[in-house]
């Protein structure tokens, strides 16, 4: 359902939505950092030397989150999954071609 919104209303909507997105992203970054710290601490507490090996590093944790969110959005609809990945590739200005297994 489309609404007739005035330009001022669109401005307010954009401001509020993007402020909330910024807050959400900041909280997610905090959660990832805390997950990394607590995972490494638990591994060290288990006697595993974490000096040169970080299995739950920030990049890995963020990729697991990206994968989870992509799965949540497409919900098994592979055409939608392909469209999402294609849109992201375009956003990044890269070309991707992968054969499905």
HELIX and SHEET records of a PDB file:
HELIX    1   1 UNK A    7  UNK A   45  1                                  39    
HELIX    2   2 UNK A   58  UNK A   74  1                                  17    
HELIX    3   3 UNK A   78  UNK A   92  1                                  15    
END                                                                             
